[in-house]
C-alpha cells in the first residue's frame, strides 16, 4: 500500500482514530477529577554541620553532599524508619512509601522531603516524624555503636589488667619490668664503686660492692625468664588502653554529630496545600490518550484486514458459481446472393461458453 492508500483508510476510519483516544483521555480525566482531593507539604533538611568539614565527620570529601543525600533518602524509605513513622502517626506503611519523596537541592547538602496524602491532617505530622526518625537512624545510631565500642574496649582493658594482677600474685613480684631495670642500674653503680674502692686500696669496700653485684645478678637471673610473659601481658593492656582511647574519641565525635543533627535545628516543615490537579491530569491523560491512539491504529488495521478477507471471499464465490443463461441474440446481415431483409439467427453464446468451460 502507498501513502495515499493509508490516508484513504485513515479518512474512512477517522471515527475510530479520534474516538478511542478521546474516550481514553476522558476516562483518565474523570479518574483525576472525580478522585479525592490530595494535599502535600515540603520539609526542608539543611545540615551543613553534618557534611564536609573535619575528617572525623561521617560525610567528608568531594562526594559528601551526594553521599548524605543518598543515605538520607535510603533512611526515609527504610523499613525501620517507615515502621516507626507509621507507629507515630497511624498512617499505613504502604501509604508512607507511596507518598514520600526526597530530592537533593542542586549539588548542595540541603534536601527537600515532600509528602502527599488524601488526609490533610496527617501531612505535617508525617513530615515531622520522618525527619526525626531518619536523622536519628543516621546519627543517633552512631552514638549507640560508639558506646558499644567503648564498653567492649573497657572490658578488654579490665581483662588485661586482671591478668597482670593474677600474674604478679602467682609470681609474688610486682612490676618485674621496673624491678629489672632498677636492678641493672644498681649493678652498674656497684661496679663503678668497686673500681673506685680498688683504686684507693679499700679492699673491704670492694668486697662489699662485689657481694652487692652478685646479689643483684641473682635477682636478674630470677626475673629474666619471667619478663617475656609479663611484657606480653603489658602489651595486651597497652593495646586495650589505646583501643579504649580511640573508642572514647569516636563516642565524643558521634555525640557531637548527633547534637548537630537535632531535628528542631535541622528541619522545617512548610505549609500544607492542596495538590494542583492540572499537572496530575496532564501526566495521566496524555499517556492514556497516546495508548488509546495506538489501540485505535491496531483496531483500524484489524477492521481493514477483516474487510479485505470478506471481499476476497465474495469474489471467489462469484467466480466459481454458475452463470445465468443469456437469451439468444438475433443478428442481421445480408445473405450472399439474397436481399438485405434476410436475417440469420445466432445461437446463444453464453450457453456455448459455459459448456466449453
C-alpha positions as CSV (number, residue, x, y, z in Angstrom):
1,X,0.0,0.0,0.0
2,X,1.1,3.6,-0.7
3,X,0.7,6.6,1.4
4,X,-2.4,7.6,-0.4
5,X,-4.0,4.3,0.5
6,X,-3.1,4.8,4.2
7,X,-4.6,8.2,4.1
8,X,-7.8,6.9,2.5
9,X,-8.1,4.2,5.1
10,X,-7.5,6.8,7.9
11,X,-10.2,9.1,6.5
12,X,-12.6,6.3,6.2
13,X,-11.9,5.1,9.8
14,X,-11.5,8.5,11.3
15,X,-14.1,8.0,13.9
16,X,-12.1,5.1,15.4
17,X,-8.8,7.0,15.3
18,X,-10.3,10.0,17.1
19,X,-12.9,8.3,19.2
20,X,-10.8,5.8,21.1
21,X,-8.1,8.3,22.3
22,X,-10.8,10.8,23.2
23,X,-12.7,8.2,25.2
24,X,-9.5,7.1,27.0
25,X,-8.4,10.7,27.8
26,X,-11.9,11.4,29.1
27,X,-11.9,8.4,31.3
28,X,-8.5,9.4,32.7
29,X,-9.7,12.9,33.3
30,X,-12.7,11.6,35.2
31,X,-10.5,9.4,37.3
32,X,-8.4,12.5,38.3
33,X,-11.3,15.0,38.6
34,X,-13.6,12.7,40.5
35,X,-10.9,11.3,42.8
36,X,-10.4,12.5,46.3
37,X,-8.5,15.8,46.9
38,X,-4.8,15.4,47.7
39,X,-2.7,17.6,50.0
40,X,1.1,18.0,50.1
41,X,3.7,19.8,52.1
42,X,7.5,20.0,51.9
43,X,10.0,19.6,54.7
44,X,13.5,21.2,54.3
45,X,16.5,19.5,55.7
46,X,19.6,21.7,56.0
47,X,22.5,20.2,57.9
48,X,25.7,21.9,56.8
49,X,27.5,20.9,60.1
50,X,27.0,17.3,59.2
51,X,28.6,17.3,55.8
52,X,32.2,18.1,55.0
53,X,34.5,19.9,57.5
54,X,36.6,17.8,59.8
55,X,37.9,14.4,58.5
56,X,36.4,12.8,61.6
57,X,32.8,13.5,60.4
58,X,30.7,10.8,58.8
59,X,30.3,12.5,55.4
60,X,33.5,14.1,54.1
61,X,35.2,14.6,50.8
62,X,34.1,15.9,47.4
63,X,31.1,13.5,47.3
64,X,30.0,14.2,50.8
65,X,26.8,16.0,49.8
66,X,25.7,13.3,47.4
67,X,26.5,10.6,49.9
68,X,24.5,12.4,52.6
69,X,21.5,12.8,50.2
70,X,21.6,9.2,49.2
71,X,21.9,8.0,52.8
72,X,19.0,10.2,53.9
73,X,16.8,9.1,51.0
74,X,17.5,5.5,51.8
75,X,16.8,6.0,55.5
76,X,13.4,7.7,54.8
77,X,12.2,4.6,53.0
78,X,13.9,2.0,55.1
79,X,11.6,-0.5,56.9
80,X,12.8,0.6,60.3
81,X,12.1,4.3,59.8
82,X,8.8,3.6,57.9
83,X,7.5,1.4,60.7
84,X,8.5,4.0,63.4
85,X,6.8,6.8,61.5
86,X,3.7,4.6,60.9
87,X,3.6,3.9,64.7
88,X,4.0,7.6,65.5
89,X,1.3,8.9,63.0
90,X,-1.0,6.0,62.5
91,X,-0.5,6.1,58.7
92,X,0.0,2.8,56.9
93,X,3.5,1.9,55.8
94,X,2.4,1.4,52.2
95,X,0.9,4.9,52.1
96,X,4.1,6.4,53.5
97,X,6.3,4.7,50.9
98,X,3.9,5.9,48.1
99,X,3.6,9.5,49.3
100,X,7.2,10.3,50.5
101,X,9.7,11.8,48.0
102,X,13.3,13.0,48.8
103,X,15.0,15.5,46.5
104,X,18.5,17.0,46.7
105,X,18.6,20.7,46.1
106,X,21.2,21.0,43.3
107,X,24.6,19.8,44.4
108,X,24.2,21.1,48.0
109,X,23.6,19.2,51.2
110,X,20.1,20.6,51.5
111,X,17.3,18.2,50.9
112,X,13.5,18.5,50.5
113,X,11.1,15.9,51.7
114,X,7.6,16.0,50.1
115,X,4.7,14.0,51.4
116,X,1.3,13.8,49.5
117,X,-1.8,12.2,51.0
118,X,-5.6,12.5,50.9
119,X,-5.9,13.2,54.6
120,X,-4.7,16.7,55.2
121,X,-4.3,16.3,59.0
122,X,-1.5,13.6,58.5
123,X,0.8,15.5,56.2
124,X,2.6,17.7,58.6
125,X,2.9,15.0,61.4
126,X,4.3,12.5,58.9
127,X,7.0,15.0,57.7
128,X,7.9,15.9,61.2
129,X,8.2,12.3,62.3
130,X,10.1,11.3,59.1
131,X,12.7,14.0,59.7
132,X,13.2,13.0,63.3
133,X,13.4,9.2,62.7
134,X,15.6,9.5,59.6
135,X,18.2,11.7,61.3
136,X,18.1,9.5,64.4
137,X,18.6,6.5,62.2
138,X,21.7,8.1,60.6
139,X,23.4,9.8,63.5
140,X,21.8,8.7,66.8
141,X,22.5,5.1,65.9
142,X,26.2,6.0,65.6
143,X,26.2,7.1,69.2
144,X,24.9,3.6,70.2
145,X,27.6,1.9,68.1
146,X,30.3,4.1,69.6
147,X,29.0,3.4,73.1
148,X,29.1,-0.3,72.5
149,X,32.7,0.1,71.2
150,X,33.7,1.9,74.4
151,X,32.1,-0.8,76.5
152,X,33.9,-3.5,74.6
153,X,37.3,-1.7,74.9
154,X,36.7,-1.2,78.6
155,X,36.0,-4.9,79.1
156,X,39.2,-5.8,77.2
157,X,41.3,-3.4,79.4
158,X,39.7,-4.7,82.5
159,X,40.6,-8.3,81.4
160,X,44.2,-7.4,80.6
161,X,44.7,-5.6,83.9
162,X,43.2,-8.5,85.8
163,X,45.6,-10.9,84.0
164,X,48.6,-8.8,85.1
165,X,47.4,-8.8,88.7
166,X,47.0,-12.5,88.8
167,X,50.4,-13.0,87.2
168,X,52.0,-10.8,89.9
169,X,50.2,-12.7,92.7
170,X,51.3,-16.0,91.2
171,X,54.9,-15.0,90.8
172,X,55.0,-12.9,94.0
173,X,56.5,-9.9,92.3
174,X,55.1,-6.6,91.3
175,X,56.2,-4.7,88.2
176,X,59.1,-7.0,87.4
177,X,60.0,-4.9,84.4
178,X,60.7,-1.9,86.5
179,X,62.4,-4.0,89.1
180,X,64.6,-5.5,86.4
181,X,65.7,-2.0,85.2
182,X,66.3,-0.8,88.7
183,X,68.5,-3.9,89.4
184,X,70.5,-3.2,86.2
185,X,71.2,0.4,87.3
186,X,72.1,-0.8,90.8
187,X,74.6,-3.3,89.4
188,X,76.1,-0.7,87.2
189,X,76.5,1.6,90.2
190,X,78.1,-1.1,92.3
191,X,80.6,-1.9,89.6
192,X,81.6,1.7,89.4
193,X,82.0,1.8,93.2
194,X,84.1,-1.4,93.2
195,X,86.5,0.1,90.8
196,X,86.8,3.2,92.9
197,X,87.4,1.1,96.0
198,X,90.0,-0.9,94.3
199,X,91.7,2.2,93.0
200,X,92.1,3.6,96.5
201,X,93.1,0.3,98.0
202,X,89.9,-0.2,100.0
203,X,89.6,-4.0,99.8
204,X,86.8,-4.3,102.3
205,X,84.7,-1.8,100.4
206,X,85.5,-3.5,97.1
207,X,84.4,-6.9,98.6
208,X,81.1,-5.4,99.8
209,X,80.5,-4.0,96.3
210,X,81.3,-7.4,94.8
211,X,78.7,-9.0,97.1
212,X,76.0,-6.4,96.1
213,X,76.8,-7.1,92.4
214,X,76.4,-10.8,92.9
215,X,73.1,-10.4,94.8
216,X,71.8,-8.1,92.0
217,X,72.9,-10.5,89.3
218,X,71.0,-13.3,91.2
219,X,67.8,-11.2,91.1
220,X,68.3,-10.6,87.4
221,X,68.7,-14.3,86.7
222,X,65.4,-14.9,88.5
223,X,63.5,-12.1,86.7
224,X,64.9,-12.6,83.3
225,X,62.8,-15.7,82.3
226,X,59.6,-14.2,83.6
227,X,59.9,-10.9,81.7
228,X,58.7,-12.1,78.3
229,X,55.4,-13.4,79.6
230,X,54.9,-10.3,81.7
231,X,55.7,-8.0,78.8
232,X,53.2,-9.8,76.6
233,X,50.5,-9.1,79.2
234,X,51.7,-5.4,79.3
235,X,51.4,-5.2,75.6
236,X,47.8,-6.5,75.7
237,X,46.9,-4.0,78.3
238,X,48.5,-1.1,76.3
239,X,46.6,-2.2,73.2
240,X,43.3,-2.3,75.1
241,X,44.1,1.1,76.6
242,X,44.7,2.5,73.1
243,X,41.5,1.0,71.8
244,X,39.6,2.5,74.7
245,X,41.0,5.9,74.0
246,X,40.1,5.7,70.3
247,X,36.6,4.4,71.2
248,X,36.0,7.3,73.6
249,X,37.2,9.8,70.9
250,X,34.7,8.2,68.5
251,X,32.0,8.4,71.0
252,X,32.6,12.1,71.5
253,X,32.5,12.7,67.8
254,X,29.3,10.7,67.4
255,X,27.6,12.6,70.1
256,X,28.7,15.9,68.5
257,X,27.2,14.8,65.2
258,X,24.1,13.7,66.9
259,X,23.7,17.1,68.5
260,X,24.3,18.8,65.1
261,X,21.5,16.6,63.7
262,X,18.9,17.9,66.1
263,X,15.6,17.9,64.1
264,X,14.5,21.0,65.8
265,X,17.5,22.8,64.3
266,X,17.9,21.0,61.0
267,X,14.4,20.5,59.7
268,X,11.5,22.9,59.0
269,X,8.1,21.9,57.6
270,X,6.2,24.1,55.2
271,X,2.5,24.8,54.9
272,X,0.1,22.1,53.8
273,X,-1.6,23.0,50.4
274,X,-4.0,21.2,48.0
275,X,-2.3,19.5,45.1
276,X,-3.0,21.1,41.7
277,X,-4.9,18.6,39.7
278,X,-3.8,20.1,36.4
279,X,-0.4,18.5,36.5
280,X,-1.9,15.2,37.5
281,X,-4.4,15.4,34.7
282,X,-1.8,16.2,32.1
283,X,0.6,13.5,33.4
284,X,-2.2,10.9,33.3
285,X,-4.4,12.0,30.3
286,X,-1.5,12.4,27.8
287,X,-0.1,8.9,28.2
288,X,-3.6,7.4,28.3
289,X,-4.5,9.2,25.1
290,X,-1.3,8.0,23.4
291,X,-2.1,4.5,24.4
292,X,-5.6,5.0,23.1
293,X,-4.3,6.2,19.7
294,X,-2.1,3.1,19.5
295,X,-5.1,0.9,20.2
296,X,-7.1,2.8,17.6
297,X,-4.5,2.2,15.0
298,X,-4.5,-1.5,15.8
299,X,-8.3,-1.6,15.6
300,X,-8.3,0.1,12.2
301,X,-5.7,-2.5,11.0
302,X,-7.8,-5.4,12.2
303,X,-11.1,-3.9,10.7
304,X,-9.4,-3.3,7.4
305,X,-8.0,-6.8,7.3
306,X,-11.4,-8.3,8.1
307,X,-13.0,-6.2,5.3
308,X,-10.4,-7.4,2.8
309,X,-10.9,-11.0,3.8
310,X,-14.7,-10.7,3.2
311,X,-14.2,-9.0,-0.2
312,X,-11.8,-11.7,-1.3
313,X,-14.2,-14.4,-0.1
314,X,-17.1,-12.8,-2.0
315,X,-15.0,-12.5,-5.2
316,X,-14.1,-16.2,-5.1
317,X,-17.7,-17.2,-4.6
318,X,-18.9,-15.3,-7.8
319,X,-16.1,-16.7,-10.0
320,X,-16.9,-20.4,-9.1
321,X,-20.8,-20.1,-9.3
322,X,-23.0,-21.0,-12.4
323,X,-23.7,-18.1,-14.8
324,X,-27.3,-17.1,-15.8
325,X,-28.2,-18.1,-19.4
326,X,-28.3,-15.2,-21.8
327,X,-31.1,-15.1,-24.4
328,X,-30.2,-15.8,-28.0
329,X,-29.3,-12.8,-30.0
330,X,-30.6,-12.2,-33.5
331,X,-28.1,-10.5,-35.8
332,X,-29.0,-9.4,-39.2
333,X,-26.7,-9.4,-42.1
334,X,-27.1,-9.5,-45.9
335,X,-27.3,-13.1,-47.3
336,X,-25.0,-13.9,-50.0
337,X,-26.9,-13.6,-53.1
338,X,-30.0,-12.5,-51.1
339,X,-31.7,-9.4,-50.1
340,X,-30.9,-7.2,-47.2
341,X,-34.1,-8.2,-45.4
342,X,-32.9,-11.8,-44.9
343,X,-31.8,-12.5,-41.3
344,X,-29.6,-15.2,-39.7
345,X,-30.4,-16.4,-36.2
346,X,-27.3,-16.8,-34.0
347,X,-27.2,-19.3,-31.1
348,X,-26.8,-18.1,-27.5
349,X,-23.0,-17.5,-27.0
350,X,-23.2,-17.6,-23.3
351,X,-24.5,-21.2,-23.1
352,X,-21.9,-22.3,-25.5
353,X,-19.1,-20.8,-23.5
354,X,-20.4,-22.3,-20.3
355,X,-20.4,-25.8,-21.9
356,X,-16.8,-25.3,-23.1
357,X,-15.8,-24.4,-19.6
